[in-house]
Amino acid sequence: MIALTKTDLHLPGQTSVYHGKVRDVYTIGSDTLVMVATDRISAFDVVLPKGIPYKGQVLNQIAARFLDATSDICPNWKRAMPDAMVTTGVRCEGFPVEMIVRGYLCGSAWRAYKAGKRDLCGVTLPEGMCENERFPQPIVTPTTKAELGLHDENISKAEILKQGLATPEEYDIMERYALSLFARGTEIAAKRGLILVDTKYEFGKLSDGTVCLMDEIHTPDSSRYFYSEGYAERFAQGMPQRQLSKEFVREWLMSAGFTGQAGQQVPEMTAEVVESISARYIELYEQLTGETFKAEADTSEARIENNVIQWLAQL
């Protein structure tokens, strides 16, 4: 298995390229984006030293599927998927915040709660909750959208409006869309025996000011899933939930004393660790879609570049 961790495509009409934590984004002209989902993996806002084979294909295909399955809820940036690792779409001016929707108390929210925090991004959390407990209704807990190498920070609606990161109208639209998308994602996951626990959405504006869903949606990089079967029993006994998400990567890192702080060393990513992470991504794809994952064995840049050029020629 070979992981594709970087790209250097040369595309007709290319005007810029941005290498993010996981994706390489090429701009064609002024309004077309070519987003390559590489096999890079990040945790605690740090890109880990080794890539995960097939991860990019899994993320890209899940995101494309969910963009199509939610296009009736809100407009999104997607135009086409010309390659297993590529989605193309319309360039948007992104809001510098991420809309996090949480249906259950876990992950970083649980760690903060366990430490005594009851206010999360302006949302007051009920007393007496336990880890992995369902909220009475999903909550929205935004974060800032940090630059590469920096940490996202929790932020409240009031602070977003105070800083002028969005207008009140824009924020209300993003929040409404986020909750509606979460509800749809919850329904789809339930049909596949999964619980959509929490997720993040990114929004931007089209040239006419329309608020538009950007980036990925309901992938294991942006979302956390529990298995429905056994959830109640495990919760009642205080046991960890069986989950499909990137949280197991974070837990592995934390067990080795790594949380992304300055001076900390990423633990060794052995072949066994890399292979196990790859298998978990494929497992989530198959569980979530109900289809067998069909890997594109050729992960060369040449294949990707050729497929994108063919798509661009049709514009």
BELBELCOR-V822009 format. One record per helix or strand of 2 or more residues. SS is the DSSP state (hx for helix, st for strand). FROM is the first residue (numbers start at 1). LEN is the number of residues. If there is no record, write none. Layout:
SS FROM LEN
SS FROM LEN
This chain:
st 14 6
st 23 6
st 32 6
st 42 2
st 46 2
hx 55 15
st 78 6
st 86 5
st 93 2
st 97 9
hx 107 8
st 119 2
st 123 2
st 133 8
st 143 2
hx 157 6
hx 168 24
st 194 12
st 211 4
st 223 5
hx 231 6
st 243 3
hx 247 9
hx 271 19
hx 301 13
